[in-house]
């Protein structure tokens, strides 16, 4: 058991918490439906690690943060696990080890070898910043935010401040429900549904890749009310409007690649727009529970003007919401894992099949990714302390850029994580925002 220099009093507190939680959560925990793919594709090029960081008004007291962590990890025992390989599958095994708190580094979201008894997340601190970098093998953005906000709330409590309630904050006194660590896809959806066809491969922007030890980012910060006003003028949601801004940038890149002979123009542009399913399918699940809308258009008839592009993106997303397309996609994934041949194949065969599945239905299908975490609403005690967020999605060699969208304290931010050595998409987005009358602050993290 590892206690990383904690005092005897804190060690006793940890042990007491572990005793209380031993009966609440099983020793062995299955990998959820979505994570079965992620455990098969992890590499230095595709780490599956996303990041949520908060910048506070005051420097972090590491000693108090360690004490807070020793308590909060007891409330998240389904994250206090190591990934283990078995003959037929992967499994999470609970441990009594306590995660260490690391010094933050310039390059984030980097590779973790989970085969070497590493937690599926990192807690990193530097100056006034606390960050949680968490792998999709264990949870999504909601789960990451919940863990970070619960840790921060306990940290402030130790410092003498009482923190109000939030959907992101888990009380250390409340009972842990089995729904929190169960697979919500299996609980909420049926595997029955029509067969799903493989769509045409999408346009993938050309780019030179950077070293796997780095991960560039570009933060584009806007006034939230300005963007809402523009979305209202087009009679679409903010998410639909910003997806159109993103798609317009991809269209500009596509036209450049066609002119340079790097693309033919015969492939569609397709966005991946992940959505948190908890709003429409209420659950306390803290594992992966998000899925994707896939607005698509082609340019075979020429360039789309922005007004038409907004309509296309909005209509496609609304159609997918109403047509049951999302439910059919999930049913397909549930059927795959319940297929007799697949279910009883050795794990090494399943890993190969999942890689093929991922390429056919994910990697080759999307020109860009934009995930929206929405407007972050927190108790007054936290908003008083948190100056800003920095949210960066996991990296991907294809399409090379993954982007997050969120708002906090009246600011809307698009954060584009990039494994590429050019800024074509970022520059195109900033130009289109300016054309739309939306001013932005741009912060680059590059060499």
C-alpha positions in Angstrom: 0.0 0.0 0.0 1.4 3.4 -1.0 0.8 6.5 1.2 3.4 8.9 -0.4 4.6 10.5 2.8 1.2 11.2 4.5 1.2 11.7 8.3 0.1 8.9 10.5 -3.2 10.7 11.2 -4.0 10.9 7.5 -2.9 7.3 6.9 -5.4 6.2 9.6 -8.1 8.3 8.0 -7.4 6.7 4.6 -7.5 3.2 6.1 -10.8 3.9 7.8 -12.3 5.2 4.5 -11.0 2.1 2.7 -12.7 -0.2 5.2 -16.0 1.6 4.7 -15.8 1.4 0.9 -14.7 -2.2 0.5 -18.2 -3.5 0.6 -19.7 -0.7 -1.5 -17.9 -1.4 -4.8 -16.7 -4.8 -6.1 -13.1 -5.7 -6.2 -13.3 -6.4 -10.0 -15.1 -3.9 -12.2 -16.0 -4.5 -15.9 -14.9 -2.1 -18.7 -17.9 -0.2 -20.0 -19.1 -0.5 -23.6 -17.4 2.6 -25.0 -14.2 2.0 -23.1 -13.7 -1.5 -24.7 -12.6 0.4 -27.8 -10.4 2.8 -26.0 -8.4 0.1 -24.2 -7.7 -1.4 -27.6 -6.3 1.7 -29.3 -4.1 3.3 -26.6 -0.7 4.3 -27.9 1.7 7.2 -27.7 0.0 8.6 -30.8 -3.5 8.2 -29.3 -3.3 8.4 -25.5 -7.1 8.6 -24.7 -6.2 11.2 -22.0 -8.3 14.4 -21.8 -7.7 17.2 -19.4 -9.7 19.6 -17.2 -7.7 22.2 -15.3 -8.8 25.1 -13.0 -6.8 28.2 -12.4 -7.4 29.5 -8.9 -7.0 32.9 -7.2 -4.4 31.5 -4.7 -1.4 29.1 -5.0 -2.2 25.5 -4.2 -1.4 24.2 -0.7 0.0 20.7 -1.7 -0.3 19.3 1.9 -4.0 20.2 2.1 -4.6 18.9 -1.4 -3.1 15.6 -0.5 -5.4 15.4 2.6 -8.4 16.2 0.4 -7.4 13.6 -2.1 -7.1 10.9 0.6 -10.7 11.5 1.4 -12.2 12.1 -2.0 -10.6 8.9 -3.5 -12.7 6.9 -1.1 -15.8 8.5 -2.7 -14.5 7.4 -6.1 -13.3 3.8 -5.5 -14.3 2.9 -9.0 -11.6 5.2 -10.2 -9.1 3.9 -7.7 -8.2 1.0 -10.0 -5.6 -0.5 -12.2 -6.3 -2.0 -15.6 -5.6 -5.7 -15.9 -5.5 -8.1 -18.9 -7.3 -11.4 -18.7 -7.6 -14.1 -21.3 -11.0 -13.0 -22.6 -11.1 -9.3 -21.7 -9.8 -6.3 -19.7 -10.9 -5.7 -16.2 -10.4 -3.0 -13.6 -9.0 -4.2 -10.3 -9.5 -2.0 -7.2 -6.4 -1.1 -5.2 -5.7 0.6 -1.9 -2.9 2.6 -3.4 -3.3 6.4 -3.3 -2.6 8.4 -6.5 0.3 10.8 -6.3 0.1 14.5 -7.0 2.5 15.4 -9.8 4.0 18.7 -10.9 2.3 19.9 -14.0 4.2 20.0 -17.3 4.1 22.1 -20.4 2.8 19.2 -22.6 -0.3 17.6 -21.3 -2.5 14.7 -22.2 0.5 12.5 -22.7 0.8 8.7 -22.8 0.4 6.5 -19.7 1.2 2.8 -19.9 -1.7 1.3 -18.0 0.0 -2.2 -18.1 2.4 -1.0 -15.5 0.0 -0.4 -12.5 -0.7 3.2 -13.4 -4.0 4.9 -12.4 -6.3 5.8 -15.4 -5.8 9.5 -14.5 -3.2 12.0 -13.3 -3.6 14.8 -10.8 -1.2 17.7 -11.6 -0.4 20.9 -9.8 1.7 24.0 -10.6 1.3 27.3 -8.9 -2.4 28.2 -8.9 -3.5 25.4 -11.3 -5.0 22.0 -10.5 -5.5 19.6 -13.4 -7.0 16.2 -13.8 -6.0 14.3 -16.9 -8.2 11.2 -17.2 -8.4 8.4 -19.7 -11.5 7.6 -21.6 -11.0 4.0 -20.6 -12.5 5.1 -17.2 -14.8 8.0 -17.9 -15.8 11.0 -20.1 -15.7 14.8 -19.5 -18.6 14.7 -17.0 -16.8 12.1 -14.9 -13.5 14.1 -15.0 -15.3 17.3 -14.0 -17.1 15.5 -11.1 -13.8 14.1 -9.7 -12.0 17.4 -10.0 -14.8 19.5 -8.5 -15.3 17.0 -5.7 -11.5 17.2 -5.0 -11.6 21.0 -5.1 -14.6 21.2 -2.8 -13.0 19.1 -0.2 -9.7 21.1 -0.5 -11.7 24.3 0.2 -13.5 22.6 3.1 -10.2 21.7 4.7 -9.2 25.4 4.2 -12.3 26.4 6.2 -14.8 27.1 3.4 -18.1 25.4 3.1 -19.1 24.6 -0.5 -22.7 24.4 -1.8 -24.3 21.7 -3.9 -23.6 20.9 -7.5 -24.2 18.1 -9.9 -20.5 17.8 -10.2 -19.8 17.5 -6.5 -20.1 14.2 -4.7 -20.6 14.3 -1.0 -18.2 12.2 1.0 -21.1 11.1 3.3 -23.5 9.9 0.7 -24.0 6.3 -0.2 -22.3 5.1 -3.4 -24.8 3.8 -5.8 -24.0 0.8 -8.1 -25.3 3.0 -11.0 -22.2 5.2 -10.6 -19.8 2.5 -11.7 -22.0 0.5 -14.0 -22.2 0.8 -17.7 -25.1 3.2 -18.5 -25.2 2.2 -22.1 -26.1 -1.4 -21.1 -28.5 -0.2 -18.5 -30.3 2.5 -20.5 -30.4 1.2 -24.1 -31.5 -1.9 -25.9 -29.3 -3.8 -28.3 -32.3 -4.2 -30.7 -32.3 -2.0 -33.8 -31.7 -1.9 -37.5 -28.3 -2.8 -39.0 -26.0 0.2 -39.5 -24.3 0.7 -42.8 -20.7 1.9 -43.0 -20.7 5.5 -44.2 -18.3 6.8 -46.8 -14.9 7.7 -45.5 -14.7 11.5 -44.8 -12.2 14.1 -45.8 -9.2 14.0 -43.5 -7.2 17.2 -43.5 -3.6 16.8 -44.6 -0.9 17.8 -42.1 2.6 17.0 -40.8 2.5 15.4 -37.3 4.5 16.6 -34.4 6.4 14.5 -31.9 4.3 12.2 -29.7 5.9 13.8 -26.7 4.1 17.1 -27.4 0.5 18.3 -27.8 -0.2 21.7 -29.1 -3.3 23.7 -28.2 -5.0 26.9 -29.3 -7.5 28.6 -27.0 -10.0 30.9 -28.7 -11.9 32.9 -26.1 -15.1 34.8 -27.0 -17.9 36.8 -25.3 -20.7 34.3 -24.6 -23.5 36.8 -25.2 -22.0 37.9 -28.5 -22.1 34.3 -29.8 -25.5 33.6 -28.4 -26.8 36.7 -30.2 -25.3 35.5 -33.5 -26.7 32.0 -33.1 -30.1 33.6 -32.4 -29.9 35.5 -35.6 -29.6 32.2 -37.5 -32.4 30.6 -35.3 -30.0 27.8 -34.2 -28.5 26.7 -30.9 -25.1 27.9 -29.8 -23.7 24.4 -30.3 -25.1 24.2 -33.8 -23.7 27.7 -34.7 -20.2 26.9 -33.4 -20.3 23.5 -35.2 -21.0 25.5 -38.4 -18.0 27.8 -37.7 -15.9 24.7 -37.2 -17.2 23.1 -40.4 -16.6 26.3 -42.4 -12.9 26.1 -41.3 -12.7 22.5 -42.5 -14.3 23.5 -45.8 -11.6 26.1 -46.3 -8.9 23.5 -45.6 -10.6 21.1 -48.0 -10.6 23.6 -50.8 -6.9 24.4 -50.2 -6.1 20.6 -50.3 -8.0 20.2 -53.5 -6.2 23.1 -55.2 -2.8 21.7 -54.0 -3.7 18.2 -55.3 -3.8 16.7 -51.8 -7.5 15.9 -52.0 -10.0 14.9 -54.7 -13.2 16.6 -53.5 -15.1 13.3 -53.6 -15.3 12.7 -49.9 -17.8 14.4 -47.5 -16.9 16.6 -44.6 -18.3 15.0 -41.5 -18.1 16.4 -37.9 -18.1 14.4 -34.7 -20.2 16.3 -32.1 -20.2 14.3 -28.9 -23.1 14.9 -26.5 -23.6 14.1 -22.8 -26.5 11.6 -22.7 -27.2 12.3 -19.0 -29.6 15.1 -19.8 -32.0 12.9 -21.9 -31.3 9.7 -20.0 -30.9 10.7 -16.3 -28.4 8.6 -14.4 -25.7 9.0 -11.7 -23.3 7.1 -13.9 -19.7 8.4 -13.6 -18.3 6.2 -16.4 -18.5 7.0 -20.1 -22.0 8.1 -21.1 -21.7 10.3 -24.2 -22.2 9.7 -27.8 -22.0 11.5 -31.1 -24.0 13.5 -33.7 -22.5 13.4 -37.1 -23.5 16.3 -39.3 -22.2 15.8 -42.9 -22.1 17.7 -46.2 -20.2 17.5 -49.4 -18.7 20.2 -51.7 -19.2 18.4 -55.0 -21.5 21.3 -56.0 -19.0 24.0 -54.9 -18.4 25.9 -51.7 -21.3 26.5 -49.3 -21.9 30.0 -48.1 -22.0 30.3 -44.3 -25.7 30.9 -44.0 -26.5 27.7 -45.9 -23.9 25.8 -43.9 -25.5 26.8 -40.6 -28.8 25.5 -41.9 -27.3 22.2 -43.1 -25.5 21.5 -39.8 -28.5 22.5 -37.7 -30.9 20.4 -39.8 -28.7 17.4 -39.7 -28.2 17.5 -35.9 -31.9 18.0 -35.3 -32.8 15.1 -37.6 -30.4 12.8 -35.8 -32.0 13.8 -32.5 -35.5 13.0 -33.7 -34.9 10.0 -36.0 -33.4 7.6 -33.4 -30.0 7.6 -35.2 -28.1 7.9 -31.9 -30.0 5.0 -30.3 -29.4 2.8 -33.4 -25.6 3.5 -33.2 -25.6 2.5 -29.5 -27.6 -0.6 -30.2 -25.1 -1.6 -32.9 -22.2 -1.4 -30.3 -24.2 -3.4 -27.8 -24.9 -6.1 -30.3 -21.2 -6.3 -31.2 -20.1 -7.0 -27.6 -22.9 -9.6 -27.2 -22.1 -11.4 -30.5 -21.3 -15.1 -29.5 -18.1 -15.3 -31.6 -16.9 -12.0 -30.3 -17.8 -12.6 -26.7 -15.9 -15.8 -26.4 -12.9 -14.8 -28.5 -9.5 -14.3 -26.8 -8.8 -10.8 -25.7 -6.0 -10.4 -28.3 -8.5 -11.2 -31.1 -11.0 -8.7 -29.6 -8.3 -6.0 -29.5 -7.7 -6.5 -33.2 -11.4 -6.5 -34.0 -12.0 -3.3 -32.0 -9.2 -1.6 -33.9 -10.8 -2.5 -37.2 -14.2 -1.5 -35.8 -12.8 1.9 -34.6 -11.3 2.6 -38.0 -14.4 1.7 -39.9 -16.9 3.6 -37.7 -14.7 6.4 -36.2 -11.2 7.2 -37.4 -12.0 7.2 -41.1 -15.4 8.8 -40.7 -14.7 12.2 -39.3 -13.0 15.4 -40.5 -13.0 17.1 -37.1 -14.3 16.7 -33.5 -16.0 19.4 -31.4 -17.3 18.3 -28.0 -19.4 20.8 -26.0 -19.3 20.7 -22.2 -21.9 23.5 -22.0 -22.1 26.4 -19.6 -20.3 25.5 -16.4 -22.4 26.4 -13.4 -20.9 26.0 -9.9 -21.7 27.0 -6.3 -20.7 30.5 -5.3 -17.8 29.3 -3.2 -16.2 27.7 -6.2 -16.9 30.5 -8.7 -15.3 32.9 -6.2 -12.1 30.8 -6.2 -11.9 29.6 -9.8 -10.7 32.3 -12.3 -10.9 30.1 -15.4 -11.0 26.6 -16.8 -8.6 25.1 -19.4 -10.3 22.0 -21.0 -8.4 20.0 -23.6 -9.8 16.9 -25.3 -7.7 13.8 -25.9 -5.4 13.7 -28.9 -5.9 11.8 -32.1 -3.5 11.2 -35.1 -6.6 11.2 -37.3 -8.0 13.8 -38.0 -5.2 15.4 -36.0 -7.2 17.9 -34.1 -9.8 17.5 -31.3 -11.6 20.5 -29.9 -13.6 21.3 -26.8 -16.2 24.0 -26.3 -17.4 25.4 -23.0 -18.4 28.6 -21.3 -17.7 30.0 -17.8 -18.4 33.4 -16.3 -19.7 34.9 -19.5 -16.8 33.6 -21.7 -17.1 31.0 -24.4 -13.9 29.1 -25.2 -13.0 26.7 -28.0 -9.8 24.9 -27.2 -8.3 23.0 -30.2 -5.8 20.3 -29.3 -3.5 19.5 -32.1 -1.1 16.8 -33.1 -0.3 18.7 -36.3 2.4 21.3 -37.2 0.1 23.8 -38.9 -2.5 26.3 -37.8 -4.8 26.2 -40.9 -7.9 25.2 -39.1 -7.3 27.6 -36.1 -6.6 30.5 -38.4 -9.7 29.8 -40.5 -12.0 29.7 -37.5 -10.6 33.0 -36.1 -11.1 34.6 -39.5 -14.7 33.4 -39.8 -15.5 34.6 -36.2 -14.1 38.0 -37.2 -16.2 38.0 -40.4 -19.2 37.3 -38.2 -18.4 40.3 -35.9 -17.2 38.1 -33.0 -13.9 39.3 -31.5 -11.7 36.7 -29.8 -8.6 36.4 -27.7 -6.3 33.6 -29.0 -3.8 31.9 -26.8 -1.3 29.4 -28.4 0.7 26.7 -26.7 3.3 25.6 -29.1 7.1 25.4 -29.5 
